[in-house]
Amino acid sequence: MAQLKLSIVFGSGARIGPGKAALLESVRDTGSISAAARGMGMSYKRAWLLLDSMNQAFAEPVVTAASGGMRGGGAQLTSFGAELLERYRRMEEQAAALAADDLAALARMALPEAGPKI
């Protein structure tokens, strides 16, 4: 099976692709960078660095975070972050729909997946 993965590279060199989009969704759903990182099997530091790189790449922040303390911390997508994620996912769906026939044709040309080695 073949799949299309969309990665957008901005003039500044900043990127957003499937991994960062999934991280944004996880932060949105959990309200926490650490919970999002755990759910994705990555370190908190890696998640924080990815989110910080997105915050630095745009004129507006994508995610805001509050430090822990007695009430605990938390993180949430900004309205801009939610729009970025929504636009990325829409572009991903549109690209997959446009490329479906060609992707299927290329998949038929590819060697089959290797099975388990005995």
Backbone as XML, in Angstrom:
<?xml version="1.0"?>
<chain id="A" units="angstrom">
  <residue number="1" name="MET">
    <atom name="N" x="0.844" y="-1.180" z="0.000"/>
    <atom name="CA" x="0.000" y="0.000" z="0.000"/>
    <atom name="C" x="0.892" y="1.246" z="0.000"/>
  </residue>
  <residue number="2" name="ALA">
    <atom name="N" x="0.514" y="2.232" z="-0.732"/>
    <atom name="CA" x="1.255" y="3.490" z="-0.780"/>
    <atom name="C" x="0.441" y="4.573" z="-0.083"/>
  </residue>
  <residue number="3" name="GLN">
    <atom name="N" x="1.135" y="5.512" z="0.472"/>
    <atom name="CA" x="0.440" y="6.631" z="1.099"/>
    <atom name="C" x="1.158" y="7.934" z="0.790"/>
  </residue>
  <residue number="4" name="LEU">
    <atom name="N" x="0.393" y="8.978" z="0.756"/>
    <atom name="CA" x="0.913" y="10.307" z="0.479"/>
    <atom name="C" x="1.109" y="11.032" z="1.799"/>
  </residue>
  <residue number="5" name="LYS">
    <atom name="N" x="2.267" y="11.657" z="1.982"/>
    <atom name="CA" x="2.529" y="12.449" z="3.176"/>
    <atom name="C" x="2.835" y="13.867" z="2.739"/>
  </residue>
  <residue number="6" name="LEU">
    <atom name="N" x="2.129" y="14.815" z="3.328"/>
    <atom name="CA" x="2.290" y="16.218" z="2.974"/>
    <atom name="C" x="3.208" y="16.901" z="3.975"/>
  </residue>
  <residue number="7" name="SER">
    <atom name="N" x="4.234" y="17.540" z="3.472"/>
    <atom name="CA" x="5.138" y="18.329" z="4.291"/>
    <atom name="C" x="5.255" y="19.700" z="3.645"/>
  </residue>
  <residue number="8" name="ILE">
    <atom name="N" x="5.043" y="20.727" z="4.435"/>
    <atom name="CA" x="5.112" y="22.096" z="3.929"/>
    <atom name="C" x="6.380" y="22.733" z="4.475"/>
  </residue>
  <residue number="9" name="VAL">
    <atom name="N" x="7.190" y="23.274" z="3.581"/>
    <atom name="CA" x="8.431" y="23.952" z="3.954"/>
    <atom name="C" x="8.264" y="25.425" z="3.604"/>
  </residue>
  <residue number="10" name="PHE">
    <atom name="N" x="8.369" y="26.274" z="4.602"/>
    <atom name="CA" x="8.200" y="27.710" z="4.404"/>
    <atom name="C" x="9.529" y="28.341" z="4.000"/>
  </residue>
  <residue number="11" name="GLY">
    <atom name="N" x="9.471" y="29.540" z="3.483"/>
    <atom name="CA" x="10.664" y="30.247" z="3.036"/>
    <atom name="C" x="11.720" y="30.382" z="4.126"/>
  </residue>
  <residue number="12" name="SER">
    <atom name="N" x="11.286" y="30.449" z="5.370"/>
    <atom name="CA" x="12.214" y="30.576" z="6.499"/>
    <atom name="C" x="12.923" y="29.269" z="6.812"/>
  </residue>
  <residue number="13" name="GLY">
    <atom name="N" x="12.456" y="28.175" z="6.192"/>
    <atom name="CA" x="13.006" y="26.856" z="6.505"/>
    <atom name="C" x="12.146" y="26.093" z="7.495"/>
  </residue>
  <residue number="14" name="ALA">
    <atom name="N" x="11.190" y="26.766" z="8.108"/>
    <atom name="CA" x="10.275" y="26.101" z="9.042"/>
    <atom name="C" x="9.431" y="25.081" z="8.283"/>
  </residue>
  <residue number="15" name="ARG">
    <atom name="N" x="9.029" y="24.042" z="8.989"/>
    <atom name="CA" x="8.258" y="22.967" z="8.370"/>
    <atom name="C" x="7.067" y="22.580" z="9.224"/>
  </residue>
  <residue number="16" name="ILE">
    <atom name="N" x="6.067" y="22.031" z="8.555"/>
    <atom name="CA" x="4.990" y="21.320" z="9.242"/>
    <atom name="C" x="4.645" y="20.127" z="8.369"/>
  </residue>
  <residue number="17" name="GLY">
    <atom name="N" x="4.513" y="18.999" z="9.011"/>
    <atom name="CA" x="4.186" y="17.762" z="8.325"/>
    <atom name="C" x="3.325" y="16.898" z="9.224"/>
  </residue>
  <residue number="18" name="PRO">
    <atom name="N" x="3.197" y="15.629" z="8.900"/>
    <atom name="CA" x="2.311" y="14.744" z="9.663"/>
    <atom name="C" x="2.658" y="14.648" z="11.150"/>
  </residue>
  <residue number="19" name="GLY">
    <atom name="N" x="3.940" y="14.627" z="11.478"/>
    <atom name="CA" x="4.343" y="14.501" z="12.880"/>
    <atom name="C" x="3.975" y="15.712" z="13.714"/>
  </residue>
  <residue number="20" name="LYS">
    <atom name="N" x="4.273" y="16.889" z="13.207"/>
    <atom name="CA" x="3.937" y="18.104" z="13.953"/>
    <atom name="C" x="2.425" y="18.301" z="14.026"/>
  </residue>
  <residue number="21" name="ALA">
    <atom name="N" x="1.720" y="17.942" z="12.959"/>
    <atom name="CA" x="0.251" y="18.039" z="12.990"/>
    <atom name="C" x="-0.311" y="17.106" z="14.058"/>
  </residue>
  <residue number="22" name="ALA">
    <atom name="N" x="0.228" y="15.890" z="14.142"/>
    <atom name="CA" x="-0.228" y="14.940" z="15.161"/>
    <atom name="C" x="0.078" y="15.458" z="16.562"/>
  </residue>
  <residue number="23" name="LEU">
    <atom name="N" x="1.234" y="16.106" z="16.730"/>
    <atom name="CA" x="1.587" y="16.680" z="18.022"/>
    <atom name="C" x="0.613" y="17.793" z="18.393"/>
  </residue>
  <residue number="24" name="LEU">
    <atom name="N" x="0.280" y="18.653" z="17.446"/>
    <atom name="CA" x="-0.701" y="19.707" z="17.723"/>
    <atom name="C" x="-2.045" y="19.110" z="18.129"/>
  </residue>
  <residue number="25" name="GLU">
    <atom name="N" x="-2.476" y="18.067" z="17.443"/>
    <atom name="CA" x="-3.742" y="17.406" z="17.800"/>
    <atom name="C" x="-3.679" y="16.815" z="19.201"/>
  </residue>
  <residue number="26" name="SER">
    <atom name="N" x="-2.544" y="16.237" z="19.534"/>
    <atom name="CA" x="-2.389" y="15.632" z="20.850"/>
    <atom name="C" x="-2.410" y="16.692" z="21.956"/>
  </residue>
  <residue number="27" name="VAL">
    <atom name="N" x="-1.759" y="17.813" z="21.732"/>
    <atom name="CA" x="-1.811" y="18.915" z="22.705"/>
    <atom name="C" x="-3.244" y="19.414" z="22.829"/>
  </residue>
  <residue number="28" name="ARG">
    <atom name="N" x="-3.909" y="19.579" z="21.700"/>
    <atom name="CA" x="-5.312" y="20.026" z="21.718"/>
    <atom name="C" x="-6.178" y="19.070" z="22.540"/>
  </residue>
  <residue number="29" name="ASP">
    <atom name="N" x="-5.965" y="17.773" z="22.341"/>
    <atom name="CA" x="-6.816" y="16.770" z="22.978"/>
    <atom name="C" x="-6.492" y="16.530" z="24.446"/>
  </residue>
  <residue number="30" name="THR">
    <atom name="N" x="-5.211" y="16.696" z="24.823"/>
    <atom name="CA" x="-4.814" y="16.404" z="26.206"/>
    <atom name="C" x="-4.683" y="17.647" z="27.077"/>
  </residue>
  <residue number="31" name="GLY">
    <atom name="N" x="-4.451" y="18.797" z="26.442"/>
    <atom name="CA" x="-4.237" y="20.020" z="27.217"/>
    <atom name="C" x="-2.901" y="20.049" z="27.928"/>
  </residue>
  <residue number="32" name="SER">
    <atom name="N" x="-1.958" y="19.237" z="27.455"/>
    <atom name="CA" x="-0.677" y="19.112" z="28.135"/>
    <atom name="C" x="0.408" y="18.696" z="27.152"/>
  </residue>
  <residue number="33" name="ILE">
    <atom name="N" x="1.566" y="19.348" z="27.250"/>
    <atom name="CA" x="2.690" y="18.962" z="26.406"/>
    <atom name="C" x="3.227" y="17.606" z="26.853"/>
  </residue>
  <residue number="34" name="SER">
    <atom name="N" x="3.343" y="17.403" z="28.157"/>
    <atom name="CA" x="3.893" y="16.131" z="28.643"/>
    <atom name="C" x="2.967" y="14.964" z="28.304"/>
  </residue>
  <residue number="35" name="ALA">
    <atom name="N" x="1.660" y="15.137" z="28.441"/>
    <atom name="CA" x="0.730" y="14.058" z="28.088"/>
    <atom name="C" x="0.743" y="13.808" z="26.582"/>
  </residue>
  <residue number="36" name="ALA">
    <atom name="N" x="0.840" y="14.866" z="25.806"/>
    <atom name="CA" x="0.909" y="14.720" z="24.351"/>
    <atom name="C" x="2.172" y="13.950" z="23.962"/>
  </residue>
  <residue number="37" name="ALA">
    <atom name="N" x="3.287" y="14.308" z="24.582"/>
    <atom name="CA" x="4.557" y="13.634" z="24.293"/>
    <atom name="C" x="4.476" y="12.160" z="24.679"/>
  </residue>
  <residue number="38" name="ARG">
    <atom name="N" x="3.979" y="11.886" z="25.871"/>
    <atom name="CA" x="3.848" y="10.486" z="26.328"/>
    <atom name="C" x="2.985" y="9.684" z="25.368"/>
  </residue>
  <residue number="39" name="GLY">
    <atom name="N" x="1.871" y="10.263" z="24.953"/>
    <atom name="CA" x="0.959" y="9.579" z="24.042"/>
    <atom name="C" x="1.578" y="9.283" z="22.681"/>
  </residue>
  <residue number="40" name="MET">
    <atom name="N" x="2.574" y="10.058" z="22.318"/>
    <atom name="CA" x="3.223" y="9.871" z="21.029"/>
    <atom name="C" x="4.549" y="9.130" z="21.145"/>
  </residue>
  <residue number="41" name="GLY">
    <atom name="N" x="4.915" y="8.752" z="22.369"/>
    <atom name="CA" x="6.159" y="8.023" z="22.568"/>
    <atom name="C" x="7.403" y="8.859" z="22.367"/>
  </residue>
  <residue number="42" name="MET">
    <atom name="N" x="7.331" y="10.134" z="22.710"/>
    <atom name="CA" x="8.512" y="10.997" z="22.590"/>
    <atom name="C" x="8.769" y="11.679" z="23.922"/>
  </residue>
  <residue number="43" name="SER">
    <atom name="N" x="9.951" y="12.210" z="24.073"/>
    <atom name="CA" x="10.292" y="12.906" z="25.315"/>
    <atom name="C" x="9.586" y="14.261" z="25.359"/>
  </residue>
  <residue number="44" name="TYR">
    <atom name="N" x="9.418" y="14.747" z="26.578"/>
    <atom name="CA" x="8.849" y="16.080" z="26.763"/>
    <atom name="C" x="9.720" y="17.109" z="26.050"/>
  </residue>
  <residue number="45" name="LYS">
    <atom name="N" x="11.045" y="16.956" z="26.192"/>
    <atom name="CA" x="11.962" y="17.930" z="25.595"/>
    <atom name="C" x="11.787" y="17.986" z="24.075"/>
  </residue>
  <residue number="46" name="ARG">
    <atom name="N" x="11.676" y="16.815" z="23.441"/>
    <atom name="CA" x="11.494" y="16.764" z="21.984"/>
    <atom name="C" x="10.188" y="17.459" z="21.597"/>
  </residue>
  <residue number="47" name="ALA">
    <atom name="N" x="9.106" y="17.158" z="22.307"/>
    <atom name="CA" x="7.811" y="17.785" z="22.018"/>
    <atom name="C" x="7.901" y="19.297" z="22.200"/>
  </residue>
  <residue number="48" name="TRP">
    <atom name="N" x="8.526" y="19.718" z="23.295"/>
    <atom name="CA" x="8.645" y="21.152" z="23.562"/>
    <atom name="C" x="9.444" y="21.833" z="22.462"/>
  </residue>
  <residue number="49" name="LEU">
    <atom name="N" x="10.551" y="21.212" z="22.032"/>
    <atom name="CA" x="11.368" y="21.807" z="20.965"/>
    <atom name="C" x="10.590" y="21.917" z="19.649"/>
  </residue>
  <residue number="50" name="LEU">
    <atom name="N" x="9.814" y="20.895" z="19.315"/>
    <atom name="CA" x="9.004" y="20.937" z="18.086"/>
    <atom name="C" x="7.959" y="22.049" z="18.165"/>
  </residue>
  <residue number="51" name="LEU">
    <atom name="N" x="7.285" y="22.149" z="19.309"/>
    <atom name="CA" x="6.268" y="23.195" z="19.473"/>
    <atom name="C" x="6.906" y="24.576" z="19.470"/>
  </residue>
  <residue number="52" name="ASP">
    <atom name="N" x="8.054" y="24.710" z="20.124"/>
    <atom name="CA" x="8.754" y="25.995" z="20.137"/>
    <atom name="C" x="9.176" y="26.385" z="18.723"/>
  </residue>
  <residue number="53" name="SER">
    <atom name="N" x="9.621" y="25.406" z="17.925"/>
    <atom name="CA" x="10.029" y="25.725" z="16.550"/>
    <atom name="C" x="8.834" y="26.243" z="15.743"/>
  </residue>
  <residue number="54" name="MET">
    <atom name="N" x="7.652" y="25.686" z="16.005"/>
    <atom name="CA" x="6.463" y="26.195" z="15.310"/>
    <atom name="C" x="6.095" y="27.583" z="15.815"/>
  </residue>
  <residue number="55" name="ASN">
    <atom name="N" x="6.203" y="27.803" z="17.114"/>
    <atom name="CA" x="5.904" y="29.136" z="17.655"/>
    <atom name="C" x="6.846" y="30.190" z="17.073"/>
  </residue>
  <residue number="56" name="GLN">
    <atom name="N" x="8.093" y="29.816" z="16.838"/>
    <atom name="CA" x="9.075" y="30.750" z="16.295"/>
    <atom name="C" x="8.912" y="30.964" z="14.797"/>
  </residue>
  <residue number="57" name="ALA">
    <atom name="N" x="8.233" y="30.032" z="14.121"/>
    <atom name="CA" x="8.128" y="30.083" z="12.662"/>
    <atom name="C" x="7.042" y="31.026" z="12.156"/>
  </residue>
  <residue number="58" name="PHE">
    <atom name="N" x="6.135" y="31.402" z="13.035"/>
    <atom name="CA" x="4.992" y="32.214" z="12.604"/>
    <atom name="C" x="4.926" y="33.517" z="13.382"/>
  </residue>
  <residue number="59" name="ALA">
    <atom name="N" x="4.188" y="34.473" z="12.833"/>
    <atom name="CA" x="4.030" y="35.780" z="13.470"/>
    <atom name="C" x="3.217" y="35.677" z="14.761"/>
  </residue>
  <residue number="60" name="GLU">
    <atom name="N" x="2.407" y="34.628" z="14.881"/>
    <atom name="CA" x="1.604" y="34.396" z="16.083"/>
    <atom name="C" x="1.966" y="33.035" z="16.659"/>
  </residue>
  <residue number="61" name="PRO">
    <atom name="N" x="1.851" y="32.876" z="17.987"/>
    <atom name="CA" x="2.142" y="31.567" z="18.572"/>
    <atom name="C" x="1.100" y="30.520" z="18.166"/>
  </residue>
  <residue number="62" name="VAL">
    <atom name="N" x="1.546" y="29.287" z="18.103"/>
    <atom name="CA" x="0.688" y="28.157" z="17.741"/>
    <atom name="C" x="0.135" y="27.508" z="19.008"/>
  </residue>
  <residue number="63" name="VAL">
    <atom name="N" x="0.975" y="27.465" z="20.056"/>
    <atom name="CA" x="0.614" y="26.843" z="21.328"/>
    <atom name="C" x="1.022" y="27.785" z="22.451"/>
  </residue>
  <residue number="64" name="THR">
    <atom name="N" x="0.205" y="27.850" z="23.490"/>
    <atom name="CA" x="0.593" y="28.559" z="24.707"/>
    <atom name="C" x="0.650" y="27.532" z="25.823"/>
  </residue>
  <residue number="65" name="ALA">
    <atom name="N" x="1.558" y="27.758" z="26.756"/>
    <atom name="CA" x="1.732" y="26.831" z="27.873"/>
    <atom name="C" x="1.843" y="27.618" z="29.168"/>
  </residue>
  <residue number="66" name="ALA">
    <atom name="N" x="1.337" y="27.014" z="30.235"/>
    <atom name="CA" x="1.466" y="27.593" z="31.570"/>
    <atom name="C" x="2.292" y="26.620" z="32.398"/>
  </residue>
  <residue number="67" name="SER">
    <atom name="N" x="3.209" y="27.155" z="33.191"/>
    <atom name="CA" x="4.054" y="26.311" z="34.036"/>
    <atom name="C" x="3.215" y="25.605" z="35.080"/>
  </residue>
  <residue number="68" name="GLY">
    <atom name="N" x="3.762" y="24.527" z="35.600"/>
    <atom name="CA" x="3.086" y="23.776" z="36.667"/>
    <atom name="C" x="3.038" y="24.590" z="37.938"/>
  </residue>
  <residue number="69" name="GLY">
    <atom name="N" x="2.633" y="23.977" z="38.970"/>
    <atom name="CA" x="2.491" y="24.657" z="40.251"/>
    <atom name="C" x="1.393" y="23.965" z="41.018"/>
  </residue>
  <residue number="70" name="MET">
    <atom name="N" x="0.820" y="24.659" z="41.977"/>
    <atom name="CA" x="-0.228" y="24.040" z="42.792"/>
    <atom name="C" x="-1.411" y="23.590" z="41.940"/>
  </residue>
  <residue number="71" name="ARG">
    <atom name="N" x="-1.771" y="24.368" z="40.955"/>
    <atom name="CA" x="-2.922" y="24.027" z="40.112"/>
    <atom name="C" x="-2.506" y="23.241" z="38.878"/>
  </residue>
  <residue number="72" name="GLY">
    <atom name="N" x="-1.200" y="23.004" z="38.717"/>
    <atom name="CA" x="-0.718" y="22.289" z="37.547"/>
    <atom name="C" x="-0.573" y="23.221" z="36.362"/>
  </residue>
  <residue number="73" name="GLY">
    <atom name="N" x="0.126" y="22.765" z="35.374"/>
    <atom name="CA" x="0.323" y="23.574" z="34.182"/>
    <atom name="C" x="-0.681" y="23.190" z="33.125"/>
  </residue>
  <residue number="74" name="GLY">
    <atom name="N" x="-0.332" y="23.412" z="31.929"/>
    <atom name="CA" x="-1.213" y="23.051" z="30.831"/>
    <atom name="C" x="-0.752" y="23.714" z="29.560"/>
  </residue>
  <residue number="75" name="ALA">
    <atom name="N" x="-1.317" y="23.270" z="28.471"/>
    <atom name="CA" x="-0.992" y="23.839" z="27.168"/>
    <atom name="C" x="-2.242" y="23.783" z="26.315"/>
  </residue>
  <residue number="76" name="GLN">
    <atom name="N" x="-2.336" y="24.726" z="25.417"/>
    <atom name="CA" x="-3.476" y="24.720" z="24.497"/>
    <atom name="C" x="-3.082" y="25.366" z="23.181"/>
  </residue>
  <residue number="77" name="LEU">
    <atom name="N" x="-3.786" y="24.940" z="22.137"/>
    <atom name="CA" x="-3.591" y="25.587" z="20.846"/>
    <atom name="C" x="-4.182" y="26.977" z="20.919"/>
  </residue>
  <residue number="78" name="THR">
    <atom name="N" x="-3.523" y="27.915" z="20.305"/>
    <atom name="CA" x="-4.113" y="29.240" z="20.151"/>
    <atom name="C" x="-5.140" y="29.141" z="19.016"/>
  </residue>
  <residue number="79" name="SER">
    <atom name="N" x="-5.910" y="30.169" z="18.816"/>
    <atom name="CA" x="-6.848" y="30.150" z="17.682"/>
    <atom name="C" x="-6.060" y="30.056" z="16.374"/>
  </residue>
  <residue number="80" name="PHE">
    <atom name="N" x="-4.893" y="30.694" z="16.332"/>
    <atom name="CA" x="-4.040" y="30.574" z="15.150"/>
    <atom name="C" x="-3.561" y="29.135" z="14.972"/>
  </residue>
  <residue number="81" name="GLY">
    <atom name="N" x="-3.155" y="28.477" z="16.060"/>
    <atom name="CA" x="-2.714" y="27.084" z="16.003"/>
    <atom name="C" x="-3.814" y="26.162" z="15.512"/>
  </residue>
  <residue number="82" name="ALA">
    <atom name="N" x="-5.041" y="26.404" z="15.976"/>
    <atom name="CA" x="-6.177" y="25.601" z="15.524"/>
    <atom name="C" x="-6.425" y="25.813" z="14.030"/>
  </residue>
  <residue number="83" name="GLU">
    <atom name="N" x="-6.285" y="27.050" z="13.569"/>
    <atom name="CA" x="-6.463" y="27.341" z="12.142"/>
    <atom name="C" x="-5.347" y="26.688" z="11.314"/>
  </residue>
  <residue number="84" name="LEU">
    <atom name="N" x="-4.120" y="26.765" z="11.790"/>
    <atom name="CA" x="-2.992" y="26.136" z="11.110"/>
    <atom name="C" x="-3.245" y="24.631" z="10.954"/>
  </residue>
  <residue number="85" name="LEU">
    <atom name="N" x="-3.645" y="23.993" z="12.029"/>
    <atom name="CA" x="-3.914" y="22.555" z="12.003"/>
    <atom name="C" x="-5.059" y="22.232" z="11.055"/>
  </residue>
  <residue number="86" name="GLU">
    <atom name="N" x="-6.120" y="23.008" z="11.127"/>
    <atom name="CA" x="-7.281" y="22.790" z="10.250"/>
    <atom name="C" x="-6.895" y="22.948" z="8.777"/>
  </residue>
  <residue number="87" name="ARG">
    <atom name="N" x="-6.131" y="23.975" z="8.457"/>
    <atom name="CA" x="-5.717" y="24.198" z="7.059"/>
    <atom name="C" x="-4.776" y="23.089" z="6.587"/>
  </residue>
  <residue number="88" name="TYR">
    <atom name="N" x="-3.858" y="22.669" z="7.454"/>
    <atom name="CA" x="-2.939" y="21.588" z="7.088"/>
    <atom name="C" x="-3.725" y="20.310" z="6.791"/>
  </residue>
  <residue number="89" name="ARG">
    <atom name="N" x="-4.639" y="19.933" z="7.681"/>
    <atom name="CA" x="-5.414" y="18.696" z="7.480"/>
    <atom name="C" x="-6.288" y="18.789" z="6.224"/>
  </residue>
  <residue number="90" name="ARG">
    <atom name="N" x="-6.832" y="19.962" z="5.943"/>
    <atom name="CA" x="-7.637" y="20.144" z="4.726"/>
    <atom name="C" x="-6.767" y="19.967" z="3.478"/>
  </residue>
  <residue number="91" name="MET">
    <atom name="N" x="-5.578" y="20.557" z="3.488"/>
    <atom name="CA" x="-4.657" y="20.407" z="2.353"/>
    <atom name="C" x="-4.249" y="18.950" z="2.180"/>
  </residue>
  <residue number="92" name="GLU">
    <atom name="N" x="-4.037" y="18.262" z="3.283"/>
    <atom name="CA" x="-3.662" y="16.854" z="3.247"/>
    <atom name="C" x="-4.773" y="16.026" z="2.577"/>
  </residue>
  <residue number="93" name="GLU">
    <atom name="N" x="-6.014" y="16.267" z="2.969"/>
    <atom name="CA" x="-7.151" y="15.557" z="2.371"/>
    <atom name="C" x="-7.283" y="15.873" z="0.882"/>
  </residue>
  <residue number="94" name="GLN">
    <atom name="N" x="-7.143" y="17.146" z="0.522"/>
    <atom name="CA" x="-7.260" y="17.541" z="-0.880"/>
    <atom name="C" x="-6.154" y="16.927" z="-1.726"/>
  </residue>
  <residue number="95" name="ALA">
    <atom name="N" x="-4.936" y="16.922" z="-1.210"/>
    <atom name="CA" x="-3.806" y="16.339" z="-1.951"/>
    <atom name="C" x="-4.017" y="14.843" z="-2.151"/>
  </residue>
  <residue number="96" name="ALA">
    <atom name="N" x="-4.486" y="14.148" z="-1.117"/>
    <atom name="CA" x="-4.731" y="12.707" z="-1.221"/>
    <atom name="C" x="-5.829" y="12.420" z="-2.238"/>
  </residue>
  <residue number="97" name="ALA">
    <atom name="N" x="-6.878" y="13.228" z="-2.231"/>
    <atom name="CA" x="-7.979" y="13.022" z="-3.179"/>
    <atom name="C" x="-7.507" y="13.245" z="-4.617"/>
  </residue>
  <residue number="98" name="LEU">
    <atom name="N" x="-6.732" y="14.298" z="-4.839"/>
    <atom name="CA" x="-6.233" y="14.593" z="-6.176"/>
    <atom name="C" x="-5.257" y="13.538" z="-6.684"/>
  </residue>
  <residue number="99" name="ALA">
    <atom name="N" x="-4.507" y="12.965" z="-5.781"/>
    <atom name="CA" x="-3.453" y="12.029" z="-6.170"/>
    <atom name="C" x="-3.882" y="10.563" z="-6.086"/>
  </residue>
  <residue number="100" name="ALA">
    <atom name="N" x="-5.122" y="10.286" z="-5.717"/>
    <atom name="CA" x="-5.560" y="8.909" z="-5.457"/>
    <atom name="C" x="-5.296" y="7.964" z="-6.626"/>
  </residue>
  <residue number="101" name="ASP">
    <atom name="N" x="-5.659" y="8.346" z="-7.836"/>
    <atom name="CA" x="-5.469" y="7.465" z="-8.991"/>
    <atom name="C" x="-3.991" y="7.209" z="-9.268"/>
  </residue>
  <residue number="102" name="ASP">
    <atom name="N" x="-3.191" y="8.266" z="-9.256"/>
    <atom name="CA" x="-1.757" y="8.109" z="-9.504"/>
    <atom name="C" x="-1.088" y="7.317" z="-8.384"/>
  </residue>
  <residue number="103" name="LEU">
    <atom name="N" x="-1.510" y="7.540" z="-7.156"/>
    <atom name="CA" x="-0.946" y="6.821" z="-6.026"/>
    <atom name="C" x="-1.253" y="5.319" z="-6.137"/>
  </residue>
  <residue number="104" name="ALA">
    <atom name="N" x="-2.483" y="4.996" z="-6.516"/>
    <atom name="CA" x="-2.856" y="3.585" z="-6.700"/>
    <atom name="C" x="-2.041" y="2.958" z="-7.827"/>
  </residue>
  <residue number="105" name="ALA">
    <atom name="N" x="-1.849" y="3.690" z="-8.915"/>
    <atom name="CA" x="-1.063" y="3.175" z="-10.041"/>
    <atom name="C" x="0.380" y="2.927" z="-9.623"/>
  </residue>
  <residue number="106" name="LEU">
    <atom name="N" x="0.959" y="3.859" z="-8.895"/>
    <atom name="CA" x="2.337" y="3.683" z="-8.426"/>
    <atom name="C" x="2.441" y="2.513" z="-7.447"/>
  </residue>
  <residue number="107" name="ALA">
    <atom name="N" x="1.431" y="2.343" z="-6.612"/>
    <atom name="CA" x="1.434" y="1.236" z="-5.660"/>
    <atom name="C" x="1.431" y="-0.106" z="-6.390"/>
  </residue>
  <residue number="108" name="ARG">
    <atom name="N" x="0.706" y="-0.181" z="-7.497"/>
    <atom name="CA" x="0.667" y="-1.422" z="-8.288"/>
    <atom name="C" x="2.028" y="-1.708" z="-8.927"/>
  </residue>
  <residue number="109" name="MET">
    <atom name="N" x="2.812" y="-0.667" z="-9.198"/>
    <atom name="CA" x="4.125" y="-0.835" z="-9.823"/>
    <atom name="C" x="5.205" y="-1.215" z="-8.814"/>
  </residue>
  <residue number="110" name="ALA">
    <atom name="N" x="4.962" y="-0.951" z="-7.549"/>
    <atom name="CA" x="5.971" y="-1.193" z="-6.525"/>
    <atom name="C" x="6.062" y="-2.684" z="-6.201"/>
  </residue>
  <residue number="111" name="LEU">
    <atom name="N" x="7.214" y="-3.081" z="-5.724"/>
    <atom name="CA" x="7.379" y="-4.452" z="-5.257"/>
    <atom name="C" x="6.474" y="-4.670" z="-4.053"/>
  </residue>
  <residue number="112" name="PRO">
    <atom name="N" x="5.986" y="-5.886" z="-3.864"/>
    <atom name="CA" x="5.126" y="-6.134" z="-2.689"/>
    <atom name="C" x="5.933" y="-5.991" z="-1.396"/>
  </residue>
  <residue number="113" name="GLU">
    <atom name="N" x="5.198" y="-5.788" z="-0.310"/>
    <atom name="CA" x="5.846" y="-5.686" z="1.001"/>
    <atom name="C" x="6.552" y="-6.982" z="1.310"/>
  </residue>
  <residue number="114" name="ALA">
    <atom name="N" x="7.695" y="-6.864" z="1.913"/>
    <atom name="CA" x="8.443" y="-8.058" z="2.299"/>
    <atom name="C" x="7.763" y="-8.686" z="3.509"/>
  </residue>
  <residue number="115" name="GLY">
    <atom name="N" x="7.612" y="-9.988" z="3.468"/>
    <atom name="CA" x="7.023" y="-10.708" z="4.591"/>
    <atom name="C" x="8.084" y="-11.017" z="5.628"/>
  </residue>
  <residue number="116" name="PRO">
    <atom name="N" x="7.704" y="-11.728" z="6.678"/>
    <atom name="CA" x="8.682" y="-12.069" z="7.714"/>
    <atom name="C" x="9.751" y="-13.013" z="7.165"/>
  </residue>
  <residue number="117" name="LYS">
    <atom name="N" x="10.970" y="-12.806" z="7.599"/>
    <atom name="CA" x="12.068" y="-13.668" z="7.168"/>
    <atom name="C" x="12.111" y="-14.914" z="8.057"/>
  </residue>
  <residue number="118" name="ILE">
    <atom name="N" x="12.291" y="-16.032" z="7.416"/>
    <atom name="CA" x="12.319" y="-17.294" z="8.184"/>
    <atom name="C" x="13.731" y="-17.815" z="8.240"/>
  </residue>
</chain>
